């Protein structure tokens, strides 16, 4: 996937994305980081056809994503949004099954294929024993895994996640990010996610896109991009970048 000179504005007065260029490497985890309001989620929205850019284009498999119908694109990439809602009495299995809508045909039944995809998605997210449980009976971490299961049921090669760890405590954040990593390692999914936590981005990313003021300022491998100088330049925070055998590379804020 290529991002070519993409600009976007919500109100036509302020450019929230400014001639953004970037590339998503297939089979890898790419994380978009940056300060609040820098355009991270907006960029993900443009890349998933949720927003139409005012100029530029996003290329997927050699053609603009806006040349795909929504159903065609839903077979290429799945999106887990930051805020999700479902009826409280809906079961895990029912919600996961909505991921199969892109594969439905009015002329043919694909029940076996749908059931197999749902079973696989629930197994990937460790929700087999919760399949008949209603959404209102789940913990926050389990709910987030259900939304990922629904996305996985689409059976797409690309998965987008917008701030997937928001509102989760440290246990469920770790559990969720380990799940995301396993989906990449075990099934070769190309994953693009927006994260706020720099240390999580370092640990779970192959590539990092660092945004500021609607522009991708830096891109590359975490150990190339995350330095004391660049973090101060992007966030205005003084940090110490450390490394040890157990934690790997990590950042410690020390001042403003």
N, C-alpha and C positions, 0 to 999 in steps of 0.2 A: 504494500500500500504506500502510495506517495501523496504528499501534501504539497501542492504547488501554488505558491503566491496567494494563499487564502486570506481574504479579508471579510470581516463580518461585523455588523452593528445591530444592536437591538432597536435603536431609536433613530438611526441615520444621522445622529449628531456626534456620537463618540464611537470611534473604531475600537471594538472590544478584541478583535483579532486584526493584526496589521501585517499583511503580506507574509503570512506564515509559511515556512518551508520545512519539510521534514520527511522522514522515511521510517516505516515500520518494518522491521526485519522479520521475515516469516520464521515460525518455529521458536521465537524468542519471547521473553517477557519485557515489554517496554513500559516504563512508568513515567507519567507526567507529574512533575512537582513544581512548586513555586508559591509565592505569597497569595493570600486571599485576594480574590478579584482579579488575578492576573490573566484569566482566560482558560484555565485548565479544563473545566467541565464544558465550557463553550466550544472549545476545540474538539472535545470528544463528541459533542452533539453534532457538529458539522461533519465529522468523520463517519457518523452513523446515520446520516440523512435526516436527522431530527431538525437541523437548521440548514437553510440554503445559504451558501456564501454569496456576498455581493460581488465578489470577483475571485478569480482563481478556481481551482478544482481539486478534488480528491480522486485519485486513480486507484481502482481495485481491479486486479487481474486484467490490466491493460485498457480499462475504460472508466469513464467518470461514474461515480456511484449514483449520480442522478440520471443515468441512462438505464438503471435497474428499476424495475417495479418494486414496491415494498415487499412483495412476496418473494421475488427473486433475491433481493438483498438479504431477506430473513433466512435464506438458505446459505448465505455466505458468512454472515456475522450475527452474533447475538449480543444483546446489551443488558446489563444489570444496572439499573438506575440507582441513584443515591436514595431517593424516596420512593417507596413502593406500598401499595395498598391492595388488599384483597378482603372479601367478606370473611368475617371472623369464623363462620361455621364451615368454610371450605376446607376440605381435607388436603393434606400434603400431596397425595396422588393426583387429585383433581387439578390443583394449581400447576403441578409439574406438567400435566397433560396439555396445558395451554401452549406449551412450547412446540407442540406438534401442528399448530394451526397452519404454518407455512407449507406443510406437506399434505394438507387435506385436499381431496379432489371431490368434486360433486358427481363424478362418474365412476369412481373406483374406491373400494375399501382397502385400507392399509392397516387393519387392526393389529395384525401380528407384528408388523414393523413398528407401529406406534407403541405397542406394549413393550417390545424389546428396548426401544429408545428410552421409555420411561423407567423401566427396570434398571437400565444402565446408568441413567442420571441419578437415580436414588442410591444406587450402589456407590457411585463416585463420591457422593456427598454424605455417605454413611447415614442415610435416612430410611433404610429399608424397614426398620421396626416402627417408624413413625408414619408410614404411608396412609394409614386410616385416621391419624390424629388431626384434629382441626387446628387451624392457624393460631387461634387464641389460646391454645394450650402449649404453645412452643416458647422456648426462651428466645431472646434476641438473636443469639448466634445461630440457633436452629432456623429461625425465620429467614435469616440472610442466606443460609445454605439452601433453603427451598427455592428462593429466587434464582440462585445459581443453578439448581437442578432444572428449573424451568428453561433457563437459557441453554443448558447442556442438552436437553431433550430436542432442541432445534437441530442438533447434529451439525453444527457449523464448524469450520476450521479456525474461526477467529472469535474471540470473546473479549468484549469491552466491559470494564467495571468502573463505575464512577464512585470513588470514595467508599469502597466496600467495607471498611472497618469503622466507619462513623457510628457513634453511639454504642460501640461494643467495648467491654472491659478488656484488659490485657490478655486474659486467657482466650477469649473468643477471637480477639484480633490475631493472636498467634495461630490458633486452630484454623482460621479462615485463610490466612496467608500460606500456611502449610498445604492446605487443600489446593489453593491456586497454583502453587509451585508443582504439586503432584500432577495436576491436569496438564501442565506444560511438559513435564518430564515423561510421564507415562503415556500420554496420548498425543503429544506433539502440537497441542493447541497454541496458536499465536495469541498472546494475551496483551491487551493494552489496558492499563489501569491508572486512575488518578489517585494519588495519595498525598496526605499532608505530612506524614512522619518521614523525615529524611532517613533515619536509620532503618526503617522498614523498606524504603525504596532501595537503599544500598544492599540490604540482605537478600531481597527477593527479585531483583531486576537484573536482566542481562544488559539492558540499555536504559538510559535516563534522558528525558527531555526536560530541560529546566526553562520555565517560562517567567517572564516579567513584563508587565504592561502590554499584554497582548502579543508578545513576540517570543519565539523560541530563542533564548540567548545562548544556551549551551546544549550540546547533545553528545552522547558517547557512553562508554562504560562507566559504572559508578566510581571506580577508583581513579578514572581520568577526570571526571567532572566535579566530584565532591572534594573540594579543597577549602582550606581556611579562607583563602582570598575570594574564591567564587561565592561561598556562602555569605560572606560579609557584603559582597557586591549585590547579590540578589535579595537577601533578606534584611540587611542592615544589622546583623547580629555577629558578634565576635564568638568564634568557636575554636575548639581544639579538635583536630582530627587525629584519632588514635587507631591503633591496630593491635590485636592480640590473637593468639591461636584459637581461643574459644569463641570470641565474638566477631572476629574478622575486623573489617574497617567500621568505625563508628564515630559519631560526632557528639561532642559535649559542648553545649552553650556555656559561655563564661562571662558575657557582658554585652552591652549595646554600645 
